[in-house]
Amino acid sequence: MVQSTKNHQKCYFAGMKIPRHILPVIVIAQFCCTSLWFAGNAVMADLVVDFSLPVSALGNLTSAVQFGFITGTLLFALLTIADRFSPAKVFFVCALLGALFNVVSIGAYNTPFTLLLLRF
């Protein structure tokens, strides 16, 4: 239900006020976090050249990302992380960690194994 006042609108759901900026924030956050997946794929060919990886490493690196997402989802479900902690804070911490792992993956000291771990 939306209630209008003179200068602004307030959204109510089950008696709770919901700020109007919440939906755009969630959409932008989802976009930024899924970009962790797609940004890695965009630079995959450069990683192969820069780290002298075999061409077969492309498939391994792509699979590592997918297995990481699946494993993380399973662990979060089994450990009921979203029920124990604020989902917004969990999302925020995961986004920061994902960004940190992406930054670390550009270091010249990485090996094929560390790249797989960082993409996982």
Phi and psi restraints in degrees (range 20) as a CNS / XPLOR table:
assign (resid 1 and name C) (resid 2 and name N)
       (resid 2 and name CA) (resid 2 and name C) 1.0 -115.6 20.0 2
assign (resid 2 and name N) (resid 2 and name CA)
       (resid 2 and name C) (resid 3 and name N) 1.0 129.4 20.0 2
assign (resid 2 and name C) (resid 3 and name N)
       (resid 3 and name CA) (resid 3 and name C) 1.0 -115.3 20.0 2
assign (resid 3 and name N) (resid 3 and name CA)
       (resid 3 and name C) (resid 4 and name N) 1.0 123.8 20.0 2
assign (resid 3 and name C) (resid 4 and name N)
       (resid 4 and name CA) (resid 4 and name C) 1.0 -92.9 20.0 2
assign (resid 4 and name N) (resid 4 and name CA)
       (resid 4 and name C) (resid 5 and name N) 1.0 139.3 20.0 2
assign (resid 4 and name C) (resid 5 and name N)
       (resid 5 and name CA) (resid 5 and name C) 1.0 -119.9 20.0 2
assign (resid 5 and name N) (resid 5 and name CA)
       (resid 5 and name C) (resid 6 and name N) 1.0 -175.7 20.0 2
assign (resid 5 and name C) (resid 6 and name N)
       (resid 6 and name CA) (resid 6 and name C) 1.0 -58.2 20.0 2
assign (resid 6 and name N) (resid 6 and name CA)
       (resid 6 and name C) (resid 7 and name N) 1.0 -46.2 20.0 2
assign (resid 6 and name C) (resid 7 and name N)
       (resid 7 and name CA) (resid 7 and name C) 1.0 -110.3 20.0 2
assign (resid 7 and name N) (resid 7 and name CA)
       (resid 7 and name C) (resid 8 and name N) 1.0 -14.8 20.0 2
assign (resid 7 and name C) (resid 8 and name N)
       (resid 8 and name CA) (resid 8 and name C) 1.0 -157.0 20.0 2
assign (resid 8 and name N) (resid 8 and name CA)
       (resid 8 and name C) (resid 9 and name N) 1.0 170.4 20.0 2
assign (resid 8 and name C) (resid 9 and name N)
       (resid 9 and name CA) (resid 9 and name C) 1.0 -112.8 20.0 2
assign (resid 9 and name N) (resid 9 and name CA)
       (resid 9 and name C) (resid 10 and name N) 1.0 148.8 20.0 2
assign (resid 9 and name C) (resid 10 and name N)
       (resid 10 and name CA) (resid 10 and name C) 1.0 -121.7 20.0 2
assign (resid 10 and name N) (resid 10 and name CA)
       (resid 10 and name C) (resid 11 and name N) 1.0 135.0 20.0 2
assign (resid 10 and name C) (resid 11 and name N)
       (resid 11 and name CA) (resid 11 and name C) 1.0 -98.5 20.0 2
assign (resid 11 and name N) (resid 11 and name CA)
       (resid 11 and name C) (resid 12 and name N) 1.0 137.4 20.0 2
assign (resid 11 and name C) (resid 12 and name N)
       (resid 12 and name CA) (resid 12 and name C) 1.0 -122.8 20.0 2
assign (resid 12 and name N) (resid 12 and name CA)
       (resid 12 and name C) (resid 13 and name N) 1.0 135.0 20.0 2
assign (resid 12 and name C) (resid 13 and name N)
       (resid 13 and name CA) (resid 13 and name C) 1.0 -136.4 20.0 2
assign (resid 13 and name N) (resid 13 and name CA)
       (resid 13 and name C) (resid 14 and name N) 1.0 115.6 20.0 2
assign (resid 13 and name C) (resid 14 and name N)
       (resid 14 and name CA) (resid 14 and name C) 1.0 53.7 20.0 2
assign (resid 14 and name N) (resid 14 and name CA)
       (resid 14 and name C) (resid 15 and name N) 1.0 41.1 20.0 2
assign (resid 14 and name C) (resid 15 and name N)
       (resid 15 and name CA) (resid 15 and name C) 1.0 81.3 20.0 2
assign (resid 15 and name N) (resid 15 and name CA)
       (resid 15 and name C) (resid 16 and name N) 1.0 2.9 20.0 2
assign (resid 15 and name C) (resid 16 and name N)
       (resid 16 and name CA) (resid 16 and name C) 1.0 -105.7 20.0 2
assign (resid 16 and name N) (resid 16 and name CA)
       (resid 16 and name C) (resid 17 and name N) 1.0 139.2 20.0 2
assign (resid 16 and name C) (resid 17 and name N)
       (resid 17 and name CA) (resid 17 and name C) 1.0 -79.1 20.0 2
assign (resid 17 and name N) (resid 17 and name CA)
       (resid 17 and name C) (resid 18 and name N) 1.0 130.3 20.0 2
assign (resid 17 and name C) (resid 18 and name N)
       (resid 18 and name CA) (resid 18 and name C) 1.0 -115.9 20.0 2
assign (resid 18 and name N) (resid 18 and name CA)
       (resid 18 and name C) (resid 19 and name N) 1.0 119.7 20.0 2
assign (resid 18 and name C) (resid 19 and name N)
       (resid 19 and name CA) (resid 19 and name C) 1.0 -60.3 20.0 2
assign (resid 19 and name N) (resid 19 and name CA)
       (resid 19 and name C) (resid 20 and name N) 1.0 143.1 20.0 2
assign (resid 19 and name C) (resid 20 and name N)
       (resid 20 and name CA) (resid 20 and name C) 1.0 -70.1 20.0 2
assign (resid 20 and name N) (resid 20 and name CA)
       (resid 20 and name C) (resid 21 and name N) 1.0 -18.9 20.0 2
assign (resid 20 and name C) (resid 21 and name N)
       (resid 21 and name CA) (resid 21 and name C) 1.0 -83.2 20.0 2
assign (resid 21 and name N) (resid 21 and name CA)
       (resid 21 and name C) (resid 22 and name N) 1.0 -5.1 20.0 2
assign (resid 21 and name C) (resid 22 and name N)
       (resid 22 and name CA) (resid 22 and name C) 1.0 -61.9 20.0 2
assign (resid 22 and name N) (resid 22 and name CA)
       (resid 22 and name C) (resid 23 and name N) 1.0 -48.1 20.0 2
assign (resid 22 and name C) (resid 23 and name N)
       (resid 23 and name CA) (resid 23 and name C) 1.0 -61.6 20.0 2
assign (resid 23 and name N) (resid 23 and name CA)
       (resid 23 and name C) (resid 24 and name N) 1.0 -48.0 20.0 2
assign (resid 23 and name C) (resid 24 and name N)
       (resid 24 and name CA) (resid 24 and name C) 1.0 -60.8 20.0 2
assign (resid 24 and name N) (resid 24 and name CA)
       (resid 24 and name C) (resid 25 and name N) 1.0 -36.1 20.0 2
assign (resid 24 and name C) (resid 25 and name N)
       (resid 25 and name CA) (resid 25 and name C) 1.0 -64.7 20.0 2
assign (resid 25 and name N) (resid 25 and name CA)
       (resid 25 and name C) (resid 26 and name N) 1.0 -42.4 20.0 2
assign (resid 25 and name C) (resid 26 and name N)
       (resid 26 and name CA) (resid 26 and name C) 1.0 -64.8 20.0 2
assign (resid 26 and name N) (resid 26 and name CA)
       (resid 26 and name C) (resid 27 and name N) 1.0 -43.0 20.0 2
assign (resid 26 and name C) (resid 27 and name N)
       (resid 27 and name CA) (resid 27 and name C) 1.0 -63.0 20.0 2
assign (resid 27 and name N) (resid 27 and name CA)
       (resid 27 and name C) (resid 28 and name N) 1.0 -45.3 20.0 2
assign (resid 27 and name C) (resid 28 and name N)
       (resid 28 and name CA) (resid 28 and name C) 1.0 -65.1 20.0 2
assign (resid 28 and name N) (resid 28 and name CA)
       (resid 28 and name C) (resid 29 and name N) 1.0 -41.6 20.0 2
assign (resid 28 and name C) (resid 29 and name N)
       (resid 29 and name CA) (resid 29 and name C) 1.0 -63.4 20.0 2
assign (resid 29 and name N) (resid 29 and name CA)
       (resid 29 and name C) (resid 30 and name N) 1.0 -42.6 20.0 2
assign (resid 29 and name C) (resid 30 and name N)
       (resid 30 and name CA) (resid 30 and name C) 1.0 -62.1 20.0 2
assign (resid 30 and name N) (resid 30 and name CA)
       (resid 30 and name C) (resid 31 and name N) 1.0 -43.0 20.0 2
assign (resid 30 and name C) (resid 31 and name N)
       (resid 31 and name CA) (resid 31 and name C) 1.0 -60.6 20.0 2
assign (resid 31 and name N) (resid 31 and name CA)
       (resid 31 and name C) (resid 32 and name N) 1.0 -46.9 20.0 2
assign (resid 31 and name C) (resid 32 and name N)
       (resid 32 and name CA) (resid 32 and name C) 1.0 -64.3 20.0 2
assign (resid 32 and name N) (resid 32 and name CA)
       (resid 32 and name C) (resid 33 and name N) 1.0 -39.5 20.0 2
assign (resid 32 and name C) (resid 33 and name N)
       (resid 33 and name CA) (resid 33 and name C) 1.0 -73.6 20.0 2
assign (resid 33 and name N) (resid 33 and name CA)
       (resid 33 and name C) (resid 34 and name N) 1.0 -36.1 20.0 2
assign (resid 33 and name C) (resid 34 and name N)
       (resid 34 and name CA) (resid 34 and name C) 1.0 -72.1 20.0 2
assign (resid 34 and name N) (resid 34 and name CA)
       (resid 34 and name C) (resid 35 and name N) 1.0 -20.6 20.0 2
assign (resid 34 and name C) (resid 35 and name N)
       (resid 35 and name CA) (resid 35 and name C) 1.0 -66.8 20.0 2
assign (resid 35 and name N) (resid 35 and name CA)
       (resid 35 and name C) (resid 36 and name N) 1.0 -20.9 20.0 2
assign (resid 35 and name C) (resid 36 and name N)
       (resid 36 and name CA) (resid 36 and name C) 1.0 -59.0 20.0 2
assign (resid 36 and name N) (resid 36 and name CA)
       (resid 36 and name C) (resid 37 and name N) 1.0 -38.4 20.0 2
assign (resid 36 and name C) (resid 37 and name N)
       (resid 37 and name CA) (resid 37 and name C) 1.0 -70.9 20.0 2
assign (resid 37 and name N) (resid 37 and name CA)
       (resid 37 and name C) (resid 38 and name N) 1.0 -50.1 20.0 2
assign (resid 37 and name C) (resid 38 and name N)
       (resid 38 and name CA) (resid 38 and name C) 1.0 -77.2 20.0 2
assign (resid 38 and name N) (resid 38 and name CA)
       (resid 38 and name C) (resid 39 and name N) 1.0 -31.2 20.0 2
assign (resid 38 and name C) (resid 39 and name N)
       (resid 39 and name CA) (resid 39 and name C) 1.0 -64.1 20.0 2
assign (resid 39 and name N) (resid 39 and name CA)
       (resid 39 and name C) (resid 40 and name N) 1.0 -39.3 20.0 2
assign (resid 39 and name C) (resid 40 and name N)
       (resid 40 and name CA) (resid 40 and name C) 1.0 -62.7 20.0 2
assign (resid 40 and name N) (resid 40 and name CA)
       (resid 40 and name C) (resid 41 and name N) 1.0 -40.2 20.0 2
assign (resid 40 and name C) (resid 41 and name N)
       (resid 41 and name CA) (resid 41 and name C) 1.0 -66.0 20.0 2
assign (resid 41 and name N) (resid 41 and name CA)
       (resid 41 and name C) (resid 42 and name N) 1.0 -31.3 20.0 2
assign (resid 41 and name C) (resid 42 and name N)
       (resid 42 and name CA) (resid 42 and name C) 1.0 -68.5 20.0 2
assign (resid 42 and name N) (resid 42 and name CA)
       (resid 42 and name C) (resid 43 and name N) 1.0 -29.7 20.0 2
assign (resid 42 and name C) (resid 43 and name N)
       (resid 43 and name CA) (resid 43 and name C) 1.0 -105.4 20.0 2
assign (resid 43 and name N) (resid 43 and name CA)
       (resid 43 and name C) (resid 44 and name N) 1.0 8.3 20.0 2
assign (resid 43 and name C) (resid 44 and name N)
       (resid 44 and name CA) (resid 44 and name C) 1.0 -57.0 20.0 2
assign (resid 44 and name N) (resid 44 and name CA)
       (resid 44 and name C) (resid 45 and name N) 1.0 -44.1 20.0 2
assign (resid 44 and name C) (resid 45 and name N)
       (resid 45 and name CA) (resid 45 and name C) 1.0 -62.9 20.0 2
assign (resid 45 and name N) (resid 45 and name CA)
       (resid 45 and name C) (resid 46 and name N) 1.0 -38.1 20.0 2
assign (resid 45 and name C) (resid 46 and name N)
       (resid 46 and name CA) (resid 46 and name C) 1.0 -65.8 20.0 2
assign (resid 46 and name N) (resid 46 and name CA)
       (resid 46 and name C) (resid 47 and name N) 1.0 -37.2 20.0 2
assign (resid 46 and name C) (resid 47 and name N)
       (resid 47 and name CA) (resid 47 and name C) 1.0 -62.6 20.0 2
assign (resid 47 and name N) (resid 47 and name CA)
       (resid 47 and name C) (resid 48 and name N) 1.0 -40.8 20.0 2
assign (resid 47 and name C) (resid 48 and name N)
       (resid 48 and name CA) (resid 48 and name C) 1.0 -60.5 20.0 2
assign (resid 48 and name N) (resid 48 and name CA)
       (resid 48 and name C) (resid 49 and name N) 1.0 -44.2 20.0 2
assign (resid 48 and name C) (resid 49 and name N)
       (resid 49 and name CA) (resid 49 and name C) 1.0 -70.7 20.0 2
assign (resid 49 and name N) (resid 49 and name CA)
       (resid 49 and name C) (resid 50 and name N) 1.0 -49.4 20.0 2
assign (resid 49 and name C) (resid 50 and name N)
       (resid 50 and name CA) (resid 50 and name C) 1.0 -64.3 20.0 2
assign (resid 50 and name N) (resid 50 and name CA)
       (resid 50 and name C) (resid 51 and name N) 1.0 -34.4 20.0 2
assign (resid 50 and name C) (resid 51 and name N)
       (resid 51 and name CA) (resid 51 and name C) 1.0 -104.6 20.0 2
assign (resid 51 and name N) (resid 51 and name CA)
       (resid 51 and name C) (resid 52 and name N) 1.0 11.0 20.0 2
assign (resid 51 and name C) (resid 52 and name N)
       (resid 52 and name CA) (resid 52 and name C) 1.0 50.6 20.0 2
assign (resid 52 and name N) (resid 52 and name CA)
       (resid 52 and name C) (resid 53 and name N) 1.0 48.3 20.0 2
assign (resid 52 and name C) (resid 53 and name N)
       (resid 53 and name CA) (resid 53 and name C) 1.0 -87.4 20.0 2
assign (resid 53 and name N) (resid 53 and name CA)
       (resid 53 and name C) (resid 54 and name N) 1.0 151.7 20.0 2
assign (resid 53 and name C) (resid 54 and name N)
       (resid 54 and name CA) (resid 54 and name C) 1.0 -68.8 20.0 2
assign (resid 54 and name N) (resid 54 and name CA)
       (resid 54 and name C) (resid 55 and name N) 1.0 156.0 20.0 2
assign (resid 54 and name C) (resid 55 and name N)
       (resid 55 and name CA) (resid 55 and name C) 1.0 -60.0 20.0 2
assign (resid 55 and name N) (resid 55 and name CA)
       (resid 55 and name C) (resid 56 and name N) 1.0 -29.4 20.0 2
assign (resid 55 and name C) (resid 56 and name N)
       (resid 56 and name CA) (resid 56 and name C) 1.0 -64.3 20.0 2
assign (resid 56 and name N) (resid 56 and name CA)
       (resid 56 and name C) (resid 57 and name N) 1.0 -17.4 20.0 2
assign (resid 56 and name C) (resid 57 and name N)
       (resid 57 and name CA) (resid 57 and name C) 1.0 -65.8 20.0 2
assign (resid 57 and name N) (resid 57 and name CA)
       (resid 57 and name C) (resid 58 and name N) 1.0 -25.0 20.0 2
assign (resid 57 and name C) (resid 58 and name N)
       (resid 58 and name CA) (resid 58 and name C) 1.0 -56.9 20.0 2
assign (resid 58 and name N) (resid 58 and name CA)
       (resid 58 and name C) (resid 59 and name N) 1.0 -47.8 20.0 2
assign (resid 58 and name C) (resid 59 and name N)
       (resid 59 and name CA) (resid 59 and name C) 1.0 -64.4 20.0 2
assign (resid 59 and name N) (resid 59 and name CA)
       (resid 59 and name C) (resid 60 and name N) 1.0 -39.8 20.0 2
assign (resid 59 and name C) (resid 60 and name N)
       (resid 60 and name CA) (resid 60 and name C) 1.0 -65.2 20.0 2
assign (resid 60 and name N) (resid 60 and name CA)
       (resid 60 and name C) (resid 61 and name N) 1.0 -43.7 20.0 2
assign (resid 60 and name C) (resid 61 and name N)
       (resid 61 and name CA) (resid 61 and name C) 1.0 -66.2 20.0 2
assign (resid 61 and name N) (resid 61 and name CA)
       (resid 61 and name C) (resid 62 and name N) 1.0 -40.2 20.0 2
assign (resid 61 and name C) (resid 62 and name N)
       (resid 62 and name CA) (resid 62 and name C) 1.0 -65.7 20.0 2
assign (resid 62 and name N) (resid 62 and name CA)
       (resid 62 and name C) (resid 63 and name N) 1.0 -43.0 20.0 2
assign (resid 62 and name C) (resid 63 and name N)
       (resid 63 and name CA) (resid 63 and name C) 1.0 -64.9 20.0 2
assign (resid 63 and name N) (resid 63 and name CA)
       (resid 63 and name C) (resid 64 and name N) 1.0 -36.1 20.0 2
assign (resid 63 and name C) (resid 64 and name N)
       (resid 64 and name CA) (resid 64 and name C) 1.0 -60.0 20.0 2
assign (resid 64 and name N) (resid 64 and name CA)
       (resid 64 and name C) (resid 65 and name N) 1.0 -40.1 20.0 2
assign (resid 64 and name C) (resid 65 and name N)
       (resid 65 and name CA) (resid 65 and name C) 1.0 -63.5 20.0 2
assign (resid 65 and name N) (resid 65 and name CA)
       (resid 65 and name C) (resid 66 and name N) 1.0 -46.7 20.0 2
assign (resid 65 and name C) (resid 66 and name N)
       (resid 66 and name CA) (resid 66 and name C) 1.0 -65.3 20.0 2
assign (resid 66 and name N) (resid 66 and name CA)
       (resid 66 and name C) (resid 67 and name N) 1.0 -43.0 20.0 2
assign (resid 66 and name C) (resid 67 and name N)
       (resid 67 and name CA) (resid 67 and name C) 1.0 -64.9 20.0 2
assign (resid 67 and name N) (resid 67 and name CA)
       (resid 67 and name C) (resid 68 and name N) 1.0 -34.6 20.0 2
assign (resid 67 and name C) (resid 68 and name N)
       (resid 68 and name CA) (resid 68 and name C) 1.0 -64.5 20.0 2
assign (resid 68 and name N) (resid 68 and name CA)
       (resid 68 and name C) (resid 69 and name N) 1.0 -44.3 20.0 2
assign (resid 68 and name C) (resid 69 and name N)
       (resid 69 and name CA) (resid 69 and name C) 1.0 -62.9 20.0 2
assign (resid 69 and name N) (resid 69 and name CA)
       (resid 69 and name C) (resid 70 and name N) 1.0 -43.4 20.0 2
assign (resid 69 and name C) (resid 70 and name N)
       (resid 70 and name CA) (resid 70 and name C) 1.0 -66.4 20.0 2
assign (resid 70 and name N) (resid 70 and name CA)
       (resid 70 and name C) (resid 71 and name N) 1.0 -44.7 20.0 2
assign (resid 70 and name C) (resid 71 and name N)
       (resid 71 and name CA) (resid 71 and name C) 1.0 -63.7 20.0 2
assign (resid 71 and name N) (resid 71 and name CA)
       (resid 71 and name C) (resid 72 and name N) 1.0 -43.6 20.0 2
assign (resid 71 and name C) (resid 72 and name N)
       (resid 72 and name CA) (resid 72 and name C) 1.0 -62.2 20.0 2
assign (resid 72 and name N) (resid 72 and name CA)
       (resid 72 and name C) (resid 73 and name N) 1.0 -42.7 20.0 2
assign (resid 72 and name C) (resid 73 and name N)
       (resid 73 and name CA) (resid 73 and name C) 1.0 -62.8 20.0 2
assign (resid 73 and name N) (resid 73 and name CA)
       (resid 73 and name C) (resid 74 and name N) 1.0 -43.6 20.0 2
assign (resid 73 and name C) (resid 74 and name N)
       (resid 74 and name CA) (resid 74 and name C) 1.0 -63.1 20.0 2
assign (resid 74 and name N) (resid 74 and name CA)
       (resid 74 and name C) (resid 75 and name N) 1.0 -46.3 20.0 2
assign (resid 74 and name C) (resid 75 and name N)
       (resid 75 and name CA) (resid 75 and name C) 1.0 -63.4 20.0 2
assign (resid 75 and name N) (resid 75 and name CA)
       (resid 75 and name C) (resid 76 and name N) 1.0 -41.5 20.0 2
assign (resid 75 and name C) (resid 76 and name N)
       (resid 76 and name CA) (resid 76 and name C) 1.0 -63.7 20.0 2
assign (resid 76 and name N) (resid 76 and name CA)
       (resid 76 and name C) (resid 77 and name N) 1.0 -36.1 20.0 2
assign (resid 76 and name C) (resid 77 and name N)
       (resid 77 and name CA) (resid 77 and name C) 1.0 -70.4 20.0 2
assign (resid 77 and name N) (resid 77 and name CA)
       (resid 77 and name C) (resid 78 and name N) 1.0 -46.4 20.0 2
assign (resid 77 and name C) (resid 78 and name N)
       (resid 78 and name CA) (resid 78 and name C) 1.0 -65.1 20.0 2
assign (resid 78 and name N) (resid 78 and name CA)
       (resid 78 and name C) (resid 79 and name N) 1.0 -36.8 20.0 2
assign (resid 78 and name C) (resid 79 and name N)
       (resid 79 and name CA) (resid 79 and name C) 1.0 -90.1 20.0 2
assign (resid 79 and name N) (resid 79 and name CA)
       (resid 79 and name C) (resid 80 and name N) 1.0 2.6 20.0 2
assign (resid 79 and name C) (resid 80 and name N)
       (resid 80 and name CA) (resid 80 and name C) 1.0 45.7 20.0 2
assign (resid 80 and name N) (resid 80 and name CA)
       (resid 80 and name C) (resid 81 and name N) 1.0 48.4 20.0 2
assign (resid 80 and name C) (resid 81 and name N)
       (resid 81 and name CA) (resid 81 and name C) 1.0 -60.0 20.0 2
assign (resid 81 and name N) (resid 81 and name CA)
       (resid 81 and name C) (resid 82 and name N) 1.0 -45.9 20.0 2
assign (resid 81 and name C) (resid 82 and name N)
       (resid 82 and name CA) (resid 82 and name C) 1.0 -67.9 20.0 2
assign (resid 82 and name N) (resid 82 and name CA)
       (resid 82 and name C) (resid 83 and name N) 1.0 -20.3 20.0 2
assign (resid 82 and name C) (resid 83 and name N)
       (resid 83 and name CA) (resid 83 and name C) 1.0 -85.9 20.0 2
assign (resid 83 and name N) (resid 83 and name CA)
       (resid 83 and name C) (resid 84 and name N) 1.0 -26.7 20.0 2
assign (resid 83 and name C) (resid 84 and name N)
       (resid 84 and name CA) (resid 84 and name C) 1.0 -87.4 20.0 2
assign (resid 84 and name N) (resid 84 and name CA)
       (resid 84 and name C) (resid 85 and name N) 1.0 -30.9 20.0 2
assign (resid 84 and name C) (resid 85 and name N)
       (resid 85 and name CA) (resid 85 and name C) 1.0 -127.0 20.0 2
assign (resid 85 and name N) (resid 85 and name CA)
       (resid 85 and name C) (resid 86 and name N) 1.0 161.9 20.0 2
assign (resid 85 and name C) (resid 86 and name N)
       (resid 86 and name CA) (resid 86 and name C) 1.0 -61.1 20.0 2
assign (resid 86 and name N) (resid 86 and name CA)
       (resid 86 and name C) (resid 87 and name N) 1.0 122.0 20.0 2
assign (resid 86 and name C) (resid 87 and name N)
       (resid 87 and name CA) (resid 87 and name C) 1.0 -56.8 20.0 2
assign (resid 87 and name N) (resid 87 and name CA)
       (resid 87 and name C) (resid 88 and name N) 1.0 -34.5 20.0 2
assign (resid 87 and name C) (resid 88 and name N)
       (resid 88 and name CA) (resid 88 and name C) 1.0 -64.1 20.0 2
assign (resid 88 and name N) (resid 88 and name CA)
       (resid 88 and name C) (resid 89 and name N) 1.0 -41.5 20.0 2
assign (resid 88 and name C) (resid 89 and name N)
       (resid 89 and name CA) (resid 89 and name C) 1.0 -70.8 20.0 2
assign (resid 89 and name N) (resid 89 and name CA)
       (resid 89 and name C) (resid 90 and name N) 1.0 -37.6 20.0 2
assign (resid 89 and name C) (resid 90 and name N)
       (resid 90 and name CA) (resid 90 and name C) 1.0 -62.0 20.0 2
assign (resid 90 and name N) (resid 90 and name CA)
       (resid 90 and name C) (resid 91 and name N) 1.0 -46.2 20.0 2
assign (resid 90 and name C) (resid 91 and name N)
       (resid 91 and name CA) (resid 91 and name C) 1.0 -60.1 20.0 2
assign (resid 91 and name N) (resid 91 and name CA)
       (resid 91 and name C) (resid 92 and name N) 1.0 -44.8 20.0 2
assign (resid 91 and name C) (resid 92 and name N)
       (resid 92 and name CA) (resid 92 and name C) 1.0 -62.4 20.0 2
assign (resid 92 and name N) (resid 92 and name CA)
       (resid 92 and name C) (resid 93 and name N) 1.0 -47.3 20.0 2
assign (resid 92 and name C) (resid 93 and name N)
       (resid 93 and name CA) (resid 93 and name C) 1.0 -63.7 20.0 2
assign (resid 93 and name N) (resid 93 and name CA)
       (resid 93 and name C) (resid 94 and name N) 1.0 -41.9 20.0 2
assign (resid 93 and name C) (resid 94 and name N)
       (resid 94 and name CA) (resid 94 and name C) 1.0 -64.5 20.0 2
assign (resid 94 and name N) (resid 94 and name CA)
       (resid 94 and name C) (resid 95 and name N) 1.0 -38.7 20.0 2
assign (resid 94 and name C) (resid 95 and name N)
       (resid 95 and name CA) (resid 95 and name C) 1.0 -64.6 20.0 2
assign (resid 95 and name N) (resid 95 and name CA)
       (resid 95 and name C) (resid 96 and name N) 1.0 -42.9 20.0 2
assign (resid 95 and name C) (resid 96 and name N)
       (resid 96 and name CA) (resid 96 and name C) 1.0 -64.0 20.0 2
assign (resid 96 and name N) (resid 96 and name CA)
       (resid 96 and name C) (resid 97 and name N) 1.0 -43.1 20.0 2
assign (resid 96 and name C) (resid 97 and name N)
       (resid 97 and name CA) (resid 97 and name C) 1.0 -64.7 20.0 2
assign (resid 97 and name N) (resid 97 and name CA)
       (resid 97 and name C) (resid 98 and name N) 1.0 -40.4 20.0 2
assign (resid 97 and name C) (resid 98 and name N)
       (resid 98 and name CA) (resid 98 and name C) 1.0 -61.5 20.0 2
assign (resid 98 and name N) (resid 98 and name CA)
       (resid 98 and name C) (resid 99 and name N) 1.0 -42.9 20.0 2
assign (resid 98 and name C) (resid 99 and name N)
       (resid 99 and name CA) (resid 99 and name C) 1.0 -65.1 20.0 2
assign (resid 99 and name N) (resid 99 and name CA)
       (resid 99 and name C) (resid 100 and name N) 1.0 -40.3 20.0 2
assign (resid 99 and name C) (resid 100 and name N)
       (resid 100 and name CA) (resid 100 and name C) 1.0 -62.1 20.0 2
assign (resid 100 and name N) (resid 100 and name CA)
       (resid 100 and name C) (resid 101 and name N) 1.0 -44.7 20.0 2
assign (resid 100 and name C) (resid 101 and name N)
       (resid 101 and name CA) (resid 101 and name C) 1.0 -64.6 20.0 2
assign (resid 101 and name N) (resid 101 and name CA)
       (resid 101 and name C) (resid 102 and name N) 1.0 -35.5 20.0 2
assign (resid 101 and name C) (resid 102 and name N)
       (resid 102 and name CA) (resid 102 and name C) 1.0 -65.1 20.0 2
assign (resid 102 and name N) (resid 102 and name CA)
       (resid 102 and name C) (resid 103 and name N) 1.0 -41.1 20.0 2
assign (resid 102 and name C) (resid 103 and name N)
       (resid 103 and name CA) (resid 103 and name C) 1.0 -65.7 20.0 2
assign (resid 103 and name N) (resid 103 and name CA)
       (resid 103 and name C) (resid 104 and name N) 1.0 -42.8 20.0 2
assign (resid 103 and name C) (resid 104 and name N)
       (resid 104 and name CA) (resid 104 and name C) 1.0 -65.2 20.0 2
assign (resid 104 and name N) (resid 104 and name CA)
       (resid 104 and name C) (resid 105 and name N) 1.0 -29.4 20.0 2
assign (resid 104 and name C) (resid 105 and name N)
       (resid 105 and name CA) (resid 105 and name C) 1.0 -69.1 20.0 2
assign (resid 105 and name N) (resid 105 and name CA)
       (resid 105 and name C) (resid 106 and name N) 1.0 -11.7 20.0 2
assign (resid 105 and name C) (resid 106 and name N)
       (resid 106 and name CA) (resid 106 and name C) 1.0 -89.7 20.0 2
assign (resid 106 and name N) (resid 106 and name CA)
       (resid 106 and name C) (resid 107 and name N) 1.0 -2.4 20.0 2
assign (resid 106 and name C) (resid 107 and name N)
       (resid 107 and name CA) (resid 107 and name C) 1.0 -65.9 20.0 2
assign (resid 107 and name N) (resid 107 and name CA)
       (resid 107 and name C) (resid 108 and name N) 1.0 142.2 20.0 2
assign (resid 107 and name C) (resid 108 and name N)
       (resid 108 and name CA) (resid 108 and name C) 1.0 -69.2 20.0 2
assign (resid 108 and name N) (resid 108 and name CA)
       (resid 108 and name C) (resid 109 and name N) 1.0 -15.4 20.0 2
assign (resid 108 and name C) (resid 109 and name N)
       (resid 109 and name CA) (resid 109 and name C) 1.0 -84.3 20.0 2
assign (resid 109 and name N) (resid 109 and name CA)
       (resid 109 and name C) (resid 110 and name N) 1.0 -2.0 20.0 2
assign (resid 109 and name C) (resid 110 and name N)
       (resid 110 and name CA) (resid 110 and name C) 1.0 -73.4 20.0 2
assign (resid 110 and name N) (resid 110 and name CA)
       (resid 110 and name C) (resid 111 and name N) 1.0 151.5 20.0 2
assign (resid 110 and name C) (resid 111 and name N)
       (resid 111 and name CA) (resid 111 and name C) 1.0 -114.7 20.0 2
assign (resid 111 and name N) (resid 111 and name CA)
       (resid 111 and name C) (resid 112 and name N) 1.0 169.8 20.0 2
assign (resid 111 and name C) (resid 112 and name N)
       (resid 112 and name CA) (resid 112 and name C) 1.0 -55.7 20.0 2
assign (resid 112 and name N) (resid 112 and name CA)
       (resid 112 and name C) (resid 113 and name N) 1.0 -37.3 20.0 2
assign (resid 112 and name C) (resid 113 and name N)
       (resid 113 and name CA) (resid 113 and name C) 1.0 -66.8 20.0 2
assign (resid 113 and name N) (resid 113 and name CA)
       (resid 113 and name C) (resid 114 and name N) 1.0 -45.2 20.0 2
assign (resid 113 and name C) (resid 114 and name N)
       (resid 114 and name CA) (resid 114 and name C) 1.0 -67.5 20.0 2
assign (resid 114 and name N) (resid 114 and name CA)
       (resid 114 and name C) (resid 115 and name N) 1.0 -33.6 20.0 2
assign (resid 114 and name C) (resid 115 and name N)
       (resid 115 and name CA) (resid 115 and name C) 1.0 -62.7 20.0 2
assign (resid 115 and name N) (resid 115 and name CA)
       (resid 115 and name C) (resid 116 and name N) 1.0 -41.6 20.0 2
assign (resid 115 and name C) (resid 116 and name N)
       (resid 116 and name CA) (resid 116 and name C) 1.0 -62.2 20.0 2
assign (resid 116 and name N) (resid 116 and name CA)
       (resid 116 and name C) (resid 117 and name N) 1.0 -43.8 20.0 2
assign (resid 116 and name C) (resid 117 and name N)
       (resid 117 and name CA) (resid 117 and name C) 1.0 -63.7 20.0 2
assign (resid 117 and name N) (resid 117 and name CA)
       (resid 117 and name C) (resid 118 and name N) 1.0 -42.4 20.0 2
assign (resid 117 and name C) (resid 118 and name N)
       (resid 118 and name CA) (resid 118 and name C) 1.0 -68.0 20.0 2
assign (resid 118 and name N) (resid 118 and name CA)
       (resid 118 and name C) (resid 119 and name N) 1.0 -33.5 20.0 2
assign (resid 118 and name C) (resid 119 and name N)
       (resid 119 and name CA) (resid 119 and name C) 1.0 -76.8 20.0 2
assign (resid 119 and name N) (resid 119 and name CA)
       (resid 119 and name C) (resid 120 and name N) 1.0 -22.4 20.0 2
